[in-house]
Amino acid sequence: MIVYGRRPVYEYLRAGGKPKVIYVQKGVRLDDDLLEAMAGHRIEMVNSKELNKLTSVRDHQGIAADIGEFKTYDRKHIMNVSLKTGKPVLVVDRIQDVRNLGALIRSAEAFGFAGVIIPPRRTAPITPAVVKTSAGAIFHIPIAIYNAAKFITEYRRRGGVAVGLDMAGKDITTTKIPTPVALVVGSEGKGLSDVVRKSVNYLVKIPMFGRVQSLNASVAGGIGMFWIRLFAGRR
């Protein structure tokens, strides 16, 4: 995989990543922190057209890195960390917009979640665009590719609780949520799949007070993650 953008490349290097090669556009000035992180790695200078072709985009900010295959984790690792530490888990279901997926991963890392579970089907795969939207946060949080409903079932069997965001659910601000907990976020159009909806312990919704009665999936997920991180197990 070739990731692009100054923040994603910097965060990859800061996380201890070892790229095959870092591509830098000729004439581009990079921040000192990024230059320091790049020290000791193979660097290849290219022109803008070459970098456009390598990344298939134009908003690469003059830098890209070939990181090989994206590293994923076994879902048991994430589950064990969550059950042992009490940190929540984010499970996504049918999130097909790469920007929403990247934003959700960024929020999960920011709020200290144990990891993210991404189904292998009907959900956007990990792409350079997802990495870019996550601002490189994806390199600092474990990601597992696994069936959402199966993970929820296993998580619950081992003592965890699964909560799904759904407009038909109870107000999250008045719902007592125990820990450890897995928060499940579905697509803004179709929401949670039937099998996942039936797998969770209960459904919650984000209360809204304006005329628009729906939120972008990543926004709703971010609010849900913040609330769970702050109040789950404390009420």
C-alpha positions in Angstrom: 0.0 0.0 0.0 1.2 3.5 -0.8 0.0 6.0 1.8 0.2 9.7 1.1 0.0 13.0 3.0 2.4 14.5 5.5 0.5 13.6 8.6 -0.2 9.9 7.6 3.4 9.4 6.6 4.7 11.1 9.8 2.3 9.0 12.1 3.4 5.8 10.3 7.0 6.6 11.0 6.3 7.7 14.6 4.5 4.4 15.2 7.7 2.6 14.3 6.8 1.7 10.7 9.5 0.7 8.3 8.5 1.8 4.8 10.1 0.2 1.7 10.6 3.7 0.3 9.5 7.3 0.9 8.7 9.3 -2.2 9.2 13.1 -1.9 8.3 15.6 -4.6 11.2 17.7 -5.8 11.2 21.2 -4.4 8.7 20.5 -1.6 9.6 21.8 1.9 8.8 19.5 4.8 8.5 20.2 8.5 11.5 19.5 10.7 9.6 16.8 12.7 8.8 14.9 9.5 12.4 15.2 8.2 13.7 13.9 11.5 11.3 10.9 11.4 12.4 10.2 7.8 16.1 10.0 8.7 17.6 6.6 8.0 14.9 5.5 5.6 15.2 5.1 1.8 14.0 8.3 0.1 13.4 8.7 -3.6 12.9 12.2 -5.1 10.2 12.3 -7.8 8.4 15.0 -9.8 4.8 16.0 -9.3 3.5 13.9 -12.2 5.3 10.8 -11.0 3.9 11.3 -7.5 0.4 11.9 -8.9 0.7 8.6 -10.7 2.0 6.7 -7.7 -0.7 7.8 -5.4 -3.6 8.3 -7.9 -4.4 11.6 -6.3 -3.3 15.2 -6.4 -3.7 16.0 -2.7 -0.6 14.0 -1.6 1.1 17.1 -0.2 4.3 16.2 -1.9 5.0 13.0 0.0 4.1 9.3 0.0 5.4 6.1 1.4 5.2 2.5 0.2 4.4 0.6 3.5 3.8 -2.8 1.9 0.8 -4.7 3.3 -1.2 -2.9 5.9 -0.8 -4.6 9.3 -3.9 -6.0 10.9 -4.5 -7.8 14.3 -6.3 -10.9 15.3 -9.7 -10.0 16.8 -8.8 -12.0 19.9 -6.0 -9.5 20.7 -8.5 -6.6 20.6 -11.0 -8.5 22.6 -8.5 -9.6 25.3 -7.2 -6.0 25.7 -10.8 -4.7 26.1 -11.9 -7.3 28.6 -8.7 -6.9 30.6 -8.4 -3.1 30.7 -12.1 -2.1 30.3 -11.3 -0.1 27.2 -14.2 0.0 24.7 -14.1 -1.6 21.2 -15.5 0.0 18.0 -17.3 -2.3 15.6 -18.3 -0.9 12.3 -21.1 -2.4 10.2 -21.8 -1.5 6.5 -19.7 1.7 6.6 -18.9 2.0 2.9 -17.7 5.6 2.7 -14.0 5.7 3.1 -14.1 9.1 4.7 -16.5 8.0 7.3 -14.5 4.9 8.1 -11.3 7.0 8.4 -13.0 9.5 10.6 -14.4 6.8 12.9 -10.9 5.2 13.3 -9.5 8.6 14.1 -12.1 9.1 16.8 -11.6 5.6 18.2 -7.9 6.2 18.6 -8.4 9.7 20.1 -10.8 8.3 22.7 -8.5 5.5 23.6 -10.4 2.5 22.3 -8.9 -0.9 22.4 -9.3 -1.4 18.7 -11.6 -1.4 15.7 -13.4 -4.4 14.1 -14.0 -4.1 10.4 -16.1 -6.7 8.6 -14.6 -8.2 5.4 -17.8 -7.7 3.4 -20.2 -4.8 2.8 -17.8 -2.4 4.5 -15.1 -0.2 3.0 -11.6 -1.8 3.0 -8.5 -0.2 4.4 -7.3 2.0 1.6 -4.8 5.0 1.3 -7.9 7.3 1.4 -9.0 5.7 4.7 -5.5 6.2 6.1 -5.5 9.9 4.9 -8.9 10.6 6.5 -7.8 9.0 9.8 -4.8 11.5 9.7 -2.5 8.6 10.4 -4.3 7.6 13.6 -4.9 4.2 12.0 -1.3 3.3 12.7 -1.8 3.8 16.5 -4.8 1.6 17.1 -5.2 -2.2 16.4 -7.5 -3.0 13.4 -9.0 -6.4 12.9 -10.9 -7.7 9.9 -13.6 -9.9 11.2 -17.4 -10.5 10.9 -19.2 -8.0 13.1 -22.0 -10.3 14.4 -19.6 -13.1 15.2 -17.3 -10.7 17.1 -20.3 -9.4 19.1 -21.4 -12.9 20.0 -17.9 -13.9 21.1 -17.4 -10.6 23.1 -20.7 -11.0 24.9 -20.0 -14.7 25.7 -16.8 -13.6 27.4 -18.6 -11.0 29.6 -18.6 -7.9 27.4 -21.7 -5.8 26.4 -22.5 -4.7 22.9 -24.4 -1.4 22.2 -25.6 -0.4 18.8 -26.3 3.1 17.6 -29.8 3.2 16.1 -32.4 5.8 15.7 -35.0 3.4 17.3 -32.8 3.0 20.4 -33.0 4.6 23.8 -31.4 8.0 24.6 -27.7 7.3 25.2 -27.5 10.1 27.8 -30.1 8.4 30.0 -29.0 4.8 29.4 -26.8 3.1 31.9 -24.0 1.4 30.0 -21.8 -1.1 31.7 -18.2 -2.0 30.8 -16.5 -3.5 29.0 -18.5 -2.4 26.0 -18.3 -2.7 22.2 -20.0 0.2 20.4 -21.4 -0.8 17.0 -21.9 1.9 14.3 -23.8 1.3 11.1 -24.1 3.2 7.9 -26.0 6.5 7.9 -28.3 5.3 5.1 -29.1 1.7 6.1 -28.0 1.7 9.7 -27.2 -1.6 11.4 -27.8 -4.9 9.5 -30.5 -7.1 10.9 -28.2 -9.8 12.1 -26.0 -7.2 13.9 -29.0 -5.4 15.4 -30.2 -8.7 16.9 -26.7 -9.5 18.2 -26.3 -6.4 20.5 -27.5 -6.2 24.1 -29.4 -3.0 23.4 -29.8 0.0 21.1 -29.1 3.6 21.8 -29.4 6.9 19.9 -27.9 10.3 20.0 -30.5 12.8 21.1 -31.1 15.7 18.6 -32.9 19.0 19.1 -33.0 20.5 15.6 -35.1 19.9 12.6 -32.6 17.5 11.0 -33.1 14.1 12.6 -30.1 12.3 11.4 -26.3 12.6 11.7 -23.4 11.6 9.5 -22.2 8.2 10.6 -18.8 9.3 11.7 -20.3 12.3 13.6 -22.8 10.0 15.4 -20.1 7.5 16.1 -17.7 10.1 17.4 -20.3 11.4 19.8 -21.2 7.9 20.9 -17.5 7.0 21.5 -17.0 10.2 23.6 -20.1 9.5 25.7 -19.2 5.8 26.3 -15.5 6.7 27.1 -16.7 9.3 29.6 -19.7 7.7 31.3 -19.9 3.9 30.6 -19.6 2.1 33.9 -19.8 5.2 36.0 -23.6 5.8 36.2 
